[in-house]
Amino acid sequence: MSENSPLISISEAAQGHFAKLLETQPEGTQIRVFVVNPGTPNAECGVSYCPADAIEDKDIRITFSAFDAIIDPDSEAYLEEAVIDFTTDQMGSQLTLKAPNAKMRKVAEDAPLQERVEYVLESTINPQLANHGGKVMLAELTEEGVAVLQFGGGCNGCSMVDLTLKEGIEKQLLEQFPGELTGVKDATDHEHGDHSYA
């Protein structure tokens, strides 16, 4: 695999950072990139040292100039399009790991609309809402192409939910699924309509 593997990209700065760290490790040590709890809302992406004797035949090896990134087959689908970067600012240095498919593996472009909408919610929209302790799930997809969303966490009962829904989520979903989705509605209906007292 080349350095521009579609699976994972490691910036020049991050490669330099890993190369420096590996100088202090025993000969043959590489880095392992993995996902803990892949495919779940608790998925976490991580990087660790990988001694030569810990590399298994079934592992995937991506060669970079100073080291190899080792990936176990179970993590592979969830690391697609992952990006590792190393940034330095006034606050110090930080290694960042973005794996948009860690919580839910990438779905095919011809997958059913419901799966594709769920994937976008999980990989793109929920990480944005997570900053506010919120999340959103697809409750239903109507025959008219309306995505009915269920808000949870910090979003539930939040007065900004309508704005978040209209300006952010609906706009994003309609742009991503033109001609397939016709609208987005909030299942929890924060207006407390008649059905709220049922």
Secondary structure, DSSP 8 states (H G I E B T S, - for coil): --TT-SSEEE-HHHHHHHHHHHTTS-TT-EEEEEEESTTSTT-EEEEEEE-GGG--TTSEEEE-SS-EEEE-HHHHGGGTTEEEEEEEETTEEEEEEE-TTSSS----TTS-HHHHHHHHIIIIIHHHHHTTTEEEEEEEE-TTSEEEEEEEETTTT-TTHHHIIIIIIIHHHHHHSTTT--EEEETT-TT--GGGG-
